[in-house]
Each structure stands twice: as C-alpha cells, then as structure tokens.
Amino acid sequence: MSRKIIVIGGGLSGLAAAWTLERAGADYTLIEVKRALGGSIHTDRRGGFTSDSSQFILEKFADWPFLPALGMDEADALAPMGRYRDGALVAFTHGTGALIDALAARLTRPVMMRMAVSSLGFLSRDETMCGVCLENGVMMEARGVVIAAPARYAERMLRSLNAQAAALLEDYQYDPTLRLNLGFRADDVAVSGDANDLPAPLKFVQVLGHDRLPTRIPDGHVLVRAGMRVADLADAQAGAAAERLVREKLGITAEAVYRHVRLWPEGDPLTCYAPEHKATMAAIDAQLPQHVRLTGSDYRARRLDALFADAEAQAQAVLAAIS
C-alpha cells in the first residue's frame, strides 16, 4: 500500500528522515528550498583546502552506526582531533559534506529542489490527509509529514494546521554566525591552536596545520577558522570585517591563498538550550497529530548521532501513525 510522506527540509535531519523512509520502502518526497542539499552543512574544496561552513570539529561519545550503514569506513571517514570529556573530537576527513553526499546518493524517491512550503492543513475531517501548500500555488497531498526545517519556518507552516503548536515556536531565537575559512602559507602565520581573548563580535578563532588534517590542508599551509556574530544579516561587508578582525588578532599581513565565507542565519539555534525548551517540545508534540512530526537541531537533538537518531525516530513515528 502506498504511504505518501512528505519530508520538508533537505538538511542533515531531513536527509536522515528520508533515508529512514527509503529503507522502510515508504513512498516519500523530499522538498528543499535551497539550491543544494545539506542545510547549514556545506563543504568547499578548492586549491587543496577542504573547509566546512558548519561545525567543523564534532563530539563523538559512542559508535556512529550510520557510517557503516552508509558505506563509510570510520577509520577513513573520520580524523581524530583530540579528547573531550569521556569521548573524542573528530572531523570528517574529506569534509562533513561527504556525509550529505552519502545520504543523498541513497535516496531514490523524488527530491524537489528550490521549492518552498508556505503552509500545511488538513484535507479531511478526520485529519488523516494533509495538504502541503507550496509557494508556487501547488498543493500536494500527504498522509504524513516530517518537518525538518528551522523553527522560524516551521512556525509559519503550522499556523493553519495547529495554531497552538505554531504559537509555541514563535520568537525562536538564533545566533547568526558568519563562518570564515582562510588559507595561508604556514610561514606567514606565527600562531597555532585556539586564540583566546577575542574581540567582540568574534566567537572563535582556530589555526590548524597540515599535520592535524593532511587531507584537508595542503603541506606547508595552515587553515584559519573563525566565527563572527552578525547583527545585521544584510551587511554585505560582514565577511571583510571578520577577516580584518582575525588578521588583527593573529597579526597576519600576508595575502590569503584560500578564502571561504558563509552565513547561515539559522545555523546556531539558541532557544533549544533554554531550560523550558524540553517542556515546550513536549507540548508541541501533544498538539500535533502523530503523522506530523518535527525533527532537527532546533527541536530535540544537537550532536550528530542524536540528530540521526531523532530523525529516524520521527520518521518511524509517522510511518507507524499511517500504517
């Protein structure tokens, strides 16, 4: 029996939810508003450098079973970056985008790119059928929906379907952060490691050498990573301002041989860290029908393995609700 499910959002959580549905043999369609899949995860590969615009170093406290399931050998896919609490810090050997590519390659159902969802609603009195309205005026029917979009967009989508649930997502806060990656010849940079006593609005500055990540940094070079809080999302000079602050902090005068700048306004959610957020999510789940679920870093999980687990759980909950 056909079980049409629509997954809204093609970031990591949306792809993981779609992959769960794929393995279950479900009929699904993935909708993504951007030109590329991955959400905040974007890997740039140029001139021998490989940089990520999202979180670069990841916490790993246990096995990641999704890697072998995706055909990725952990020893080849991950580079150790140190210890953290009772776990480890790792980076993807060829960029976190490799994980996005592996997920996308396993999806066989339709993927609609550059398509925005404006709202959701019920098409039947018993609320078993959902209408997914696209901004081009087309409405798609679905028996189940997995929303893997940022909370600020999910709030808008849910207004017609359940105003109470939507209201609980109002005023969701983010910390918009511009991520800057600069490549220099090693002789031109006198420091390494994490920089301290950073001037506002810098959030972090880190210098990595070829010895730490030889597959991502050319020999004889360093990669300078920085994050800068951006108050005005329309500021076209934010990237230049971030580079100027980083250069001043590290005393770098040489020209960069590699530059990658990216701003993802929803990349650093804040509300999910609030003490009351867990109760808020429980209230939202209670308001929504079982065949409409939310997943993603804005809602229940933040670490990579937890994001995978939650996406799988929410996709399976939708499947169970419509079976």
N, C-alpha and C positions, 0 to 999 in steps of 0.2 A: 504494500500500500504506500502510495506517495505521501511523504510527510514534508511539505514545503516549509522550510525555515529560512528566515532572512537574518543574516548577520550584518549589523551596521557598524562599520569601522574596520579598517584593514591594518591596524597596528598589530603589535605582538599578540595582545589578548584576542582580538578579532580573528587573527590567523590561527591561533591555537584553538579557539572555539570551532572554527570551520574545519580544522584538521580532525577534531574530535567527531564532528558530524560526518566527515568523509570516511573515517574508519568505521563508523556505525552504519554506513550505507544509506545515510539520510539524503533527502533531496533538499539542497540549500542553495542560496545565492548570497554572495558576499558583495556588499556595497561600500565603496570607499570614495570620499570626496576629493582626495588629493590625486596628483598625477602618478604617485608611486606608493607602493605598499610599505608598511613599516612604521607609520606614525612618527614618533619622535626619534626612532632608530634610523639613522642614515649613515652609511659608511662611504667615505670618499677615498678613492685610490688614485693617486697621481704622483708621478715623479719618484716612485719608490716609497712614498709615505702612504700609510693607511690610518685614517683617523675617523673617530666616531663623533657625531654631533650630540649623541645622548650620553648616558652614563657609560664611562669607559672601563672602569675597574669595578667588578661585581663581587658581591659577597656570596660565598658558597659554603654552606654548612653541612651538606649531605650530598649523596649521589644525585645527579640530574638524569633521570631515566629517559627524558625526552631526547637527549642527544643520541644514544644508540638507536632509539626508535626512528629517528630522522636520518639514520645512516651516517652519523657524525661520531668519529672516534675521539673520545675525550682527550687522549694524550696528544692528538694532532690539533684538535679544535681549540684547546684552552692553554694559555700560558700562565704559569704561576707568578703572582705578583706580591706574595708575602702572606703573613698570617694575620688573622683578625679574630679576636676573642677566641672562641673554640672552633673556628672554621678557617677558611682560606680566602684570599683575594685572588681573583683571576681576571684575565682579559681574553677575549676571543683572538686567536692567533691571526686571523685574517679579517678582523672587524666583526662587530656584532651583526652587521648586515648579512653575514653568512648564515646566521640563524633564520633571518627573514627569508632569504633565498631558498633555504631548505624547506621551510614551511610552504611557501608559495608553490614550489615545484610539485608538491604532493596534492594540490587541490585540483580536482577535475571538473567541478561544477562551475557555473558562471560566476565571473568576477566583474562587477560593473565599476569602472573607474571614473573619476571626475563627476560623480553623481552625489548630490546632497539630498538628505532626507529632511523634510520640513516638519512632518508630524506623523503621529500614529493614532489609530482609532479602531473601534470595534465595528465589524460589518454585520454582526448577527446579535440578536437579543441575548442569546446565551453566552456571548462574549468568547466564542470559540474561534472565530475568524477575525484576524486583524487586517486593517488596511494600512499599508505603508505608503505615505504620500511623498513623492519626490518633488523637488523644486521646479522641475520642468513640467509639472502638471500631471504626470503619470501616477497612477495608484496601483500598487502591487498587492496581491492578496497573500496572506501567510497564515499558517496555523500556529506558528511560533516565531518569536523574535528574540535574538540575543543582541543587546545594545552594548557595543564595545567602544563607544565614543566618549570623549571627555564630558564631565558632568555639566558644564555650561551649555553644551549642545543637547545632551540627554534631557535636561530640564525643559528645553523648548519642545522637543519631540513628544514628551509625555503629557503636555498640558491638556490635550484633547482626550487622551486615553485615561488619565487619572490625575486630576488637578492636585489632589493631596500629596501624591508621591512627587510630582513635579515641584511643589512648593518646598519640599524638604531639600531639594537640590538648589534652591535659589541662593544667590550670593556665595556660591562656591568660590573659594579663593585660590589663586595660583601665585607663584613667584616667578614671573617671566625672566628667563635667564638666557643670555646670549652666550653661546659656546664658541670659543676661538681656538683654533689649532694653527700653530706656526712652526715651520721647519727652518732650522738654521744649521750652518756648519758648526760642528762641536767647538772649534777653536774660537768661535765668536760668542760663546755663552760660558760664563765663568762659574755658574752655579748648577746644582742638580737637586732633585728631590722636590719636596713641597715647600713653597715660600710661605713665610709667616708675616704677621703684622701688615696685612694687606690694606691698602687704602680703599675706602668705600668708593664705588659700589662693587668692587671685585669680591667674588665669593671664594675662589680658589685659583691658585697658580701652581702648576706642576711641570717639572722638566724631566723628560725621560730620554735616555740614551739608547743607542743601538744595542748595547749589552743587555738591556732589560727586555726589549722587544725586537729582536733582529729581523723578524718577518714583517714588521710594520714601520721600521725606521732604518733608513739607509746607513751603511757603515760610514763613520766619520761625521754623523749628523745627530742632532737632538730634535725632539718634538716638544714644543712648549704648549701646554694645555691651560686654558683659563676659562673661567665663567664670570660673567658680569651681570648683575641685576639691572634690568631695563625698566625704567619707569614709564617711558613713552614708547609704545610699540611702533609708532610711526616714525621714530627717529632714524633717519637714513644714515646718520653718522655714528650710530652706536658701535659698529664694528671698528671703525677707525679710533673711536675713543677708548675702546677696550684695548686695542693694540698699543696705543700710546701709554696707557697706564701700566701695561705689562712690561713694555720696554723700559719705562722709568724705574719700575720696581726691580727689574733684573739688571739694569744697566747695559742694555743691548743697543748698540748703534748700527750694527750690520743690517743689510737688507735680508729679508726673509726669502728663502728659496721655495717655500711652500706656504700656502695660506688657505684655510678653510673656515668660513664663518657661517653660523646658522642660528636662527632664533626660532624656537618652538614655544609659543606662549603658554601652552598647557603642559609643558614638559616637566615642570616641578610643582605638583599639587601641594597645597598647604592644608586644606580642610581635613584631609584624611588623617592628619596627625592630631586633630583636636580630640580631647578626652570623650566628648559626646558623640563622636562620629560612628562608633560601633552601634550605639543605640539608634542613631539616625538611619543607618543602613538596615537594621532590623525592622524599623518602622516602614521603610520604603518597600522592603521585601514583602511585608504583610499587606501593603496596599496593592501591590501589583499581582496580577494573576500568575500562576505558575508557569504559563507558557510565554511570559515576557520577563526576561532576566537581564540584569546589568552585570558587566564584568570589566575589569581594568584596574589600573593603578589608582584611579580616583576613588575606588569603592572599598575593596576588601584586602587587597594584597599589593605589596610593593617590590619584594625581592623577585628575581627572575623565576625561581622554581615555584614560588607561591602564585605568581601570575599564571603560569601554566596550569597549576592545579585548580585554581579558581575558574579559569576559562573552561576547563574540562568539566568541572562540576556544574557550572551554569548551563552549558550546552546539554549535558546529560539530563539536567532537571527539565529543560524544555522538551527533550525527547520523551521523557517519562510522562510529562503532562499531556502530550498529544497522542500517545500510543493507546 
